[in-house]
């Protein structure tokens, strides 16, 4: 059985990792904006080449390639990375500061991310996406546990006063 202390340590390690990836999302979005559509599009194609090369017959991949050629996908990726990075960053900061609102906000955000990622996995399998989905689900469990513990601790303080 995992102790409360271990659960708490796992939660803070996970929050730190989420914070790191929030920064990576934001930096990547800003780099893509700085390099422009053409270079950003070429970088995206190089990054996704392994997944794209095996599925050129797939109509979804052909559609994505068409979007990449027109630069639209770069705009989508920039908006997605900015949104994902900002949302994760906000709840990471809130959790690190022990803000009460951050628990339900992070649970909702992570649930939405995990559902979307699960939907994507049904259509196009990616080991990375599977790993991120499992990580988000683990974070949901850890945050739920800590939130419940926090609620009980606050009730105990109110009762003793």
PEFENKA-V808628 format. One line per field, one symbol per residue. ss: DSSP state (~ for helix, > for strand, _ for the rest). psi: psi as a letter, one per 30 degrees, with the letter a starting at -180 (. if undefined). burial: # if it has 9 or more other C-alpha atoms within 8 Angstrom, else .. A space follows every 50 residues. Layout:
ss=???
psi=???
burial=???
This chain:
ss=___~~~~~~~~~~~~~~~~~~~~~~~~~~~~~~~~~~~~~~~~~~~~~~~ ~~~_____~~~~~~~~~~~~_~~~~~~~~~~~~~~~~~~~~~~~~~___~ ~~~~~~~~~~~~~~~~~~~~~~~___~~~~~~~~~~~~~~~~~~~~~~~~ ~~~~~~~~~~_
psi=kkleeeeeeeeeeeeeeeeefeeeeeeeeeeeeefleeeeeeeeeeegee eeefhffkfeeeeeeeeeeffeeeeeeeeeeeeeeeeeeefeeeeeghke ffeeeeeeeeeeeeeeeeeeefejkkeeeeeeeeeeeeeeeeeeeeeeee eeeeeeeeef.
burial=......##.###.###.##.######.###.##.#.#..##..##..... .#...#....##.#..##..#####.###.##.######.##.###..#. .##.###.###.##..##.##...#...##..#..##.##.###.##... ...........
